[in-house]
Amino acid sequence: MGCINSRCDVEADGRKFCILKEIAQGGFSVIYLAKDNDSGEKCVIKKVDCNSMEETERTRREVNIHQKFGSTKNIIQIFGASEVNGIDGGIRFFLIFPYRNLGSLQSELERRASSNEYIDLPKLINFFSQICQAVRTLHHNKPPLIHRDLKPANILFADKDNLELTDFGSCVFGPISIKDGKHSRYLIDDAGENSTMTYRAPELFNCETGTVLDQSIDIWSLGCLLYAMCFFKSPFDEIYEKGDSVPLAMMSGRIKFPKNSPFPNSLLDLITKLITVDPIERPKIDDVIRLIKSLILS
């Protein structure tokens, strides 16, 4: 699909965009490469079709988060957003973002895995620090925001040295007190749709009545993410690929590190602290950042 005679496929915040091609599909969205009709600048358009009030509210929240924090370093900015009538009385959203031609951290890890090329320690710590600063921005919001889907695919390269967090469609406000069985089942199903299994905190698999879900969900995911940055995949990916029970493996509290790891024990200890089964025992995001700084100084 190409632009012909300045055709406008999407209009948002006074700017007109032409869709060039589809580049990805997600559970709730389609991603297109596009360009600004006036400047010719390439961009990415995320199309989301909402067929319920809950889906509509979720997407509006996603837009609002981008608009609120888009000028913050390490969170991707949003160029604009629009709402139009969708299919069968629903609402269709278009979210317009910068085009990041260096791709995601996931694609970088896959490239490195093919040749067993580890990220060197100073760069790894720098990258993880940037991710944690983005998460800190969410957790310090009032009320706190929980991302719920921190993973390498949701981290983009702004350039070779700087990362940006994206995809806030999974975000919820916390803390969440689980009221009863019906509420528990809803939260389990919602997490199943919005949180990637091998990065999902164990409490999201059972959501026990009377307990509280909070930002510690993201701390677990950060531990899995840091493990992946070290060893190219989540500590639970292999279990998932074998068809074994990921929740059971998580609840065991055991994390296996590859033999002959090139990373210091202090970094592996940090991963272990983050991937702690009891959410109360996980460090807060400010503590995580302090622990990372201690790694830099050691």
N, C-alpha and C positions, 0 to 999 in steps of 0.2 A: 504494500500500500504506500503510495507516495503522494506528495502535495501537488495538486494540479490547480493552476489559476488561483493560488492563494486560498484554497479551500480551508474552511475552519471546521475542524471536528469537535473541538472542545473550547469553550470560552470560560475564563475564570478571572475574577478581579480585574476586568478590563483588558486582559491579554487573550490573544487567540492562538490556538495551538493546532497543529496538524499531526495526526498519528502516522508514523512511518511503518511500524511493524509490532506484532506481539512478541514479547521477550520472555514472559513467564506467567504461570498461573499459580494461585494459592488456593487455600480452602474457601476463601470468601471473595477473592479478587482476581483481576486480570491486570497484568503489568504491560505497558506499551512504551516503546521508544517513540518519542515525538520531537517536534521542534517548534519554537516560537515563530509565528508567521512574520513578525516584524524584524526581529534580530537574527533569526536563523539559528539561535542557540538551541542545542540539543537538551532535552529534558526527559523525565520519566513521568508517565501518567498512570496512576493506580485507579482502576475502575472498580467500584464496590456496589453491588446490587443488594438493597435491603428490602426485605419483604415482611418485616415486623417492626413494631415500635422499639423492641429491645435492640435489634440490629441497627436501626437508625440512630438510636441514642449512643450506641457503641461507636459508630463511625463519626458522629459529631464530636464525641469525646476525643477520638483519635485526632481529628482536625484541630480541636482546641489545644491539645497538648503540643502539637507541632507549632501552632501559632504562638503559644506561650513561651516555649523553650527553644524555638528554632534559631534564635540569635545566640544561644548558649553554645560554647565550644563543645565539640564531641556529640552534639545532637543535630541531626540533619535538619536543615531549614525546609520550609514549604513555600513554594512560589505562590500558591493560591489553591482554592477549592471551590467547587460548585455543586449544586444539587439540581437535578432535573427529574421529571416524571420517569419512573422506571417501568418494568414489566408488571402486568397484573395489579396495577395500583400501588406498586412499591415506589421506592425512591432510589435513584441512581446517583452515586457520588463520583466525582472526579477529583483526585488529589494530585497536584503537580509538584514534582520534586526536581532538584538538580540531577543531571545524569553523571553517575560516577563510573567512569570507564575502566577503573582499576578493579571493579567488582567488590566482592565481599571477602571477609576473613575466611569464610568457608571455602571459597574457591582457592584462596591462597594456601590453606592447610592441605587441601586435596593435591595441589601442585607439589607441595613440599613432601607429602607422604609418599608420592611416587618414587622419590629418590632418597627418602629418609633424611631430608634436609631440615634439621631442627632450627627453630628461630633462636638466634643467639640471645643470651640471658639479658643484657642491657635493653635490647629492643623489645623482648618479651615483657619485661617489667614495665617499660614505657607504654606499650600498647595496653597492657592490662590496667595500668593506672588511668589511662584515658577512659577506658570503659567504666571503671569504677567512679570516675568523676561524673560521667553521664548518669549513672544509676543514683549517685548521691543527689543530683538535682531532682530526680523523681521522688526519692525517699524523703527529702526535706520540704517537699510541697506540703501545703496545708489544705485538705488532709493529704496524707502520704499517698503516692501513687506506686503501685506494684506492677512491674512490667509483665511478669509471668512467662515470658518467652525469650529469655536471654540465651542466645546461642550464636555460633559463628556466622550463620546465614543472615542474622539481623545486625551484623556489624559491617559497615561499608568503609572502604578506603576513600577519604576525601583527597588524599595524595599519598605518596609512598610512606610518609611519616605520621600521618594523622588519621584517626578512626572516628566514625560517627555511628551512634546508635540510631536505629530506625524501627519501624513497624510497631506503632503504639496501639494497634487494634486490639491487642490482648490485655491492655492496661485496665486495672480496676483501682478504685479507691480503697484504702484500708484504714484501720483494721476491720476484718469481717468476722463477726461473732456468729457461729453456726447455731441456729435456733432450734432446729428439729430435723427429723429424718428427711422430710421433703426438701428442706433447704440444703441438707447434706447431699442428696442425690443430684440436685440442680448444680451445685458447685463442682461435684465430681464430673458430671457431663460437660459442664462449661470448660473446665480445665482440660478435659479430653479433646475438646475442639480448639482450644486456644493456647495450649502449652505443649511443646514437643516432648514426647514421652521420656527420652533419654536425658533430658535436661530438667525434667519436672520434679519438684520437691516431693518427697514421699507423703507428706500430709495431704497433698492434693489427690492422692489415690483413694483415701478413705474419708477425709473431712468429717471427723467424729463430732457428733452433737455435743455442744457445750464448750468446744475449743474455739480458738481464735486464729485466723489466718492473718499474717502481717508481712512486713517487708523481708522477713527471714526466708520467705519463698525464693526471693531473688538471690539471696546469699548462697543458697544451695546451688542455684543455677550458675552463679559466678564460679563456684568451685568446679563444676563440670566444665565450664567454659575455659577456665585456666588449665585444667587437665588437658583439654583438647588442644589448647595453644601449645602445650608441651609435647603431646604425643599424638596429635592429629585427629583424634576423635574422643567423644565422651567416654568416661570409664564404663558406661553401660551400653554402648553401641554394640559391642561384641555379643553381649548377652541377648540383646534384642535380635540381632542377626541370627543367632542360634535358635530363636524361638522360645528361649527360657523366660521365666518371669522376671521382668524388670523391677516391679515393686518389691518382690521378695529379696532380690539382690540388694536393692537400696536399703531395706530394713535391716539387713545383716550388719550394716555399718562397716563392711570391709571394702577397702579400695586397693586394687592391685596395681602396682607401678611396674613398668617394664624393667627387666634386668639391665644393668649397665646404663642406667639413666644418666644423661649428661648434665642434669640439673642438681643443684645442691640440696641437701636434706632440708634446709630452711624453707625452700620453695615447696617441696613436697609436704612438709608439715603444714604450710599455709593451706594447701589444697585440702588436706585432711580436716583442718579446722572448719573450713567452709562447708565441706560435705559431711556434716554432723547430723545424725538422724533426728535428735531432739532439737527442734527449732529454737528453743529457749537458750540452748548452749551455743548457737551460732553467733559469731561476732556481728555487730552492727556495721553499716557501711563505713562510718567514720573510723571504726576500729580496723576494718580491712585496709583502708587507705594508710593508716598509721603502720600497720604490719608491712605493707608494701614499701613504705619509706625506710623502715628498718632493714629491709632486704637490700635496698640501694646503698645504705650506709655500712652494711656488714662486709 
